[in-house]
Amino acid sequence: MTLTLDKRPIDPPVLLAPLAGITDLPFRDLVTRFGAGLVVSEMVASQEMVEAKQSVRDRAELGFGVENTSVQLAGRDPHWMAEAARMVADNGARVIDINMGCPAKKVVGGLSGSALMRDLNHALRLIEAVAGAVDVPVTLKTRLGWDDSSLNAPELAARAEGAGVRMIVIHGRTRCQFYKGRANWEAIRAVKEAVTIPVVANGDITDADSAAQALAQSGADGVMIGRGAQGRPWLLAQIAHWLGYGTAPDIPDGAERIKMISDHYEAMLMFYGRDLGLRVARKHLGWYMDDLGTGTEMRRRILTSRDPDEVLALLPAAAESERRAA
């Protein structure tokens, strides 16, 4: 299985999905160090970016110029989408992704994200505006359709390819499903058959078995991992190895695991600043402790502390509490 984007190999063909509030720059950097073919920035609103409503940190978060990073844009106006695409390309973005899959009510209510699947003509105007504005590869992330009565992803994909999109990522659910039920990988095959460009399967891929099943059922050229990587930044590299790409990642354990978590924690504090960093870090610490099996009381102490030094001092006990329980 080979995945290329505009003649550039995506190796391994295992990608990190954009997750709002989760796949920020510190987390993407960590996933990249273990190994990932491509990582995608959190979604950025096109008009807000152009009108400079974003902070310096927000702009830094996009990872301009990082070789294996794609910058994801969202919006409903072709003008602002084109302007945002030019801006990120001029700042060094290597790949631009268009979000037409986000199911969040706030995004859909603004006629962006997966709401665009209800009006493919308008969706194509946005795609044409972005693809016509830049020379870097443009990709598209979307869903199977708005609901079960309108599974129009194959039509959107074919028209997107004609407009210049170079890769399609399909989450195997409709917008109305949100994240309920199971992803329908078999339905992605119709998208693969509708285009000649690479197609990547997304949704419920959390281990070797689900990755292999998704590829077999969809016929896709690669997989994209989202929620499964929470608390397990090595998962993409691990799945890639299981699929036959590269060596097995060195998954840290014991003191090495705690050092990885501590380094990630400090990176978040440095990136966001102390107060915001403390809030952002809690969910990541929670996922790490889920994987460690940390006891309830130690978990509570770590997640409620407002002192970074105390958190760092307590983290070794997060792993020890599991060993004592065992």
Residue pairs with C-beta under 8 A, 6 or more apart in sequence:
1 13
1 215
1 221
1 222
1 243
2 9
2 13
2 221
3 9
3 10
3 11
3 13
3 37
3 198
3 200
3 221
3 222
4 10
4 198
5 38
5 95
5 137
5 139
5 166
5 167
5 198
6 137
6 166
8 137
10 37
10 38
10 198
10 222
11 37
11 245
12 35
12 36
12 37
12 236
12 237
12 240
12 243
12 245
12 246
13 37
13 200
13 221
13 222
13 223
13 240
13 243
13 245
14 36
14 37
14 211
14 222
14 223
14 224
14 225
14 236
14 237
14 239
14 240
14 243
14 245
15 36
15 37
15 38
15 39
15 40
15 169
15 200
15 222
15 223
15 224
15 225
15 236
16 23
16 28
16 31
16 36
16 38
16 39
16 40
16 224
16 225
16 226
16 229
16 236
17 23
17 40
17 141
17 169
17 202
17 224
17 225
17 226
18 40
18 41
18 42
18 43
18 72
18 97
18 99
18 141
19 42
19 226
19 227
20 42
20 43
20 102
20 104
21 42
21 280
21 283
22 42
22 230
22 283
22 284
23 31
23 39
23 40
23 41
23 42
24 42
24 61
24 268
24 271
24 280
25 60
25 61
25 63
25 271
26 264
26 267
26 268
26 271
27 233
27 264
27 284
28 39
28 41
28 63
28 69
29 267
30 233
30 260
30 264
30 267
31 39
31 229
31 233
31 236
32 39
32 68
34 233
34 234
34 236
34 237
34 249
35 236
35 237
35 240
35 246
35 249
36 68
36 236
36 237
36 240
37 68
37 222
37 240
38 68
38 69
38 70
38 95
39 63
39 68
39 69
39 70
40 69
40 70
40 71
40 72
40 97
40 141
41 61
41 62
41 63
41 69
41 70
41 71
41 72
42 61
42 72
43 72
43 73
43 74
43 99
43 102
43 107
44 54
44 58
44 62
44 71
44 72
44 73
44 74
44 84
45 74
45 75
45 112
46 73
46 74
46 75
46 77
46 80
46 81
46 83
46 84
46 85
47 75
47 77
47 80
47 84
48 54
49 59
49 73
49 84
49 87
49 88
50 80
50 83
50 84
50 87
57 271
57 272
59 91
60 271
61 271
62 69
62 71
62 88
62 91
62 93
63 69
63 71
64 71
64 88
64 91
64 92
64 93
65 91
65 92
65 93
65 94
66 94
67 94
68 94
69 93
69 94
69 95
70 93
70 94
70 95
70 96
70 97
70 139
71 88
71 93
71 95
71 96
71 97
72 96
72 97
72 98
72 99
72 141
73 81
73 84
73 85
73 88
73 96
73 97
73 98
73 99
73 130
74 98
74 99
74 102
74 107
74 112
74 113
75 81
75 84
75 112
75 126
76 110
76 111
76 112
76 115
76 116
76 122
76 126
77 126
78 125
78 126
78 128
78 129
79 129
81 98
81 126
81 129
81 130
82 129
82 130
82 132
82 133
83 133
85 96
85 129
85 130
85 133
85 134
85 138
86 133
86 134
88 96
89 96
89 133
89 134
89 135
89 136
93 136
94 136
94 137
95 136
95 137
95 138
95 139
96 130
96 134
96 136
96 137
96 138
96 139
97 138
97 139
97 140
97 141
97 169
98 126
98 127
98 130
98 138
98 139
98 140
98 141
98 165
99 107
99 112
99 113
99 141
100 113
100 114
100 116
100 117
100 123
100 140
100 141
100 142
100 143
100 156
101 113
101 114
101 141
101 142
101 143
101 169
101 171
101 175
102 108
102 112
102 113
102 114
103 113
103 114
103 143
103 175
103 176
103 177
103 178
103 179
104 113
107 113
107 114
107 115
108 114
108 115
108 175
109 115
113 175
114 142
114 143
114 146
114 175
115 146
115 175
116 122
116 123
116 126
117 123
117 142
117 143
117 145
117 146
117 150
117 152
117 153
117 156
117 175
118 146
118 150
120 152
120 155
120 156
120 159
123 156
124 159
124 160
124 163
127 138
127 140
127 159
127 160
127 163
127 164
127 165
128 163
128 164
130 138
131 138
131 163
131 164
131 165
132 164
137 166
137 167
138 164
138 165
138 166
139 165
139 166
139 167
139 168
139 169
140 156
140 157
140 160
140 165
140 167
140 168
140 169
141 168
141 169
141 170
141 171
141 202
142 153
142 156
142 157
142 168
142 169
142 170
142 171
143 153
143 170
143 171
143 172
143 173
143 174
143 175
144 151
144 153
144 170
144 171
144 172
144 173
144 174
144 184
144 187
144 188
145 151
145 152
145 153
145 174
145 175
146 152
146 174
146 175
146 176
147 174
147 175
147 176
148 174
148 176
150 174
151 174
151 187
151 190
153 170
153 187
153 188
153 190
153 191
154 190
154 191
154 193
154 194
155 194
157 168
157 170
157 191
157 194
157 195
157 199
158 194
158 195
160 168
161 168
161 195
161 196
161 197
165 197
166 197
166 198
167 197
167 198
167 199
167 200
168 191
168 195
168 197
168 198
168 199
168 200
169 199
169 200
169 202
169 224
170 188
170 191
170 199
170 200
170 201
170 202
170 218
170 220
171 183
171 202
171 203
172 183
172 184
172 185
172 187
172 188
172 201
172 202
172 203
172 204
172 214
172 218
173 179
173 180
173 181
173 183
173 184
173 203
182 204
183 202
183 203
183 204
183 205
183 214
185 201
185 203
185 213
185 214
185 217
185 218
186 217
186 218
188 199
188 201
188 214
188 217
188 218
188 219
188 220
189 217
189 218
189 219
191 199
192 199
192 218
192 219
192 220
192 221
193 219
198 221
198 222
199 218
199 219
199 220
199 221
200 220
200 221
200 222
200 223
200 224
201 214
201 215
201 218
201 220
201 222
201 223
201 224
202 223
202 224
202 226
203 214
203 226
204 210
204 214
205 211
205 214
205 223
205 224
205 225
205 228
205 239
206 225
206 227
206 228
206 235
207 228
207 235
207 239
207 242
208 238
208 239
208 242
208 243
211 223
211 239
211 242
211 243
212 242
212 243
214 220
214 223
215 223
215 243
223 239
225 235
225 236
225 239
228 235
229 235
229 236
230 283
230 284
230 287
231 284
231 286
231 287
231 288
231 290
231 291
232 238
232 287
232 291
233 260
233 264
234 249
234 251
234 252
237 246
237 248
237 249
238 248
238 249
238 251
240 246
241 247
241 248
241 249
252 259
252 260
254 319
255 316
257 292
257 319
258 315
258 316
258 318
258 319
261 285
261 288
261 315
261 318
262 312
262 315
264 284
265 281
265 284
265 285
265 308
265 311
265 312
265 315
266 308
266 312
268 277
268 280
268 281
268 284
269 277
269 278
269 281
269 308
270 277
271 277
272 280
274 308
278 306
278 308
282 303
285 302
285 303
285 311
286 299
286 303
288 318
289 298
289 299
289 302
289 318
292 318
292 319
292 322
293 321
293 322
293 325
294 302
294 318
294 319
294 321
294 322
295 321
295 322
295 324
295 325
298 314
298 317
298 318
298 321
299 318
301 314
302 311
302 314
302 315
302 318
305 311
305 314
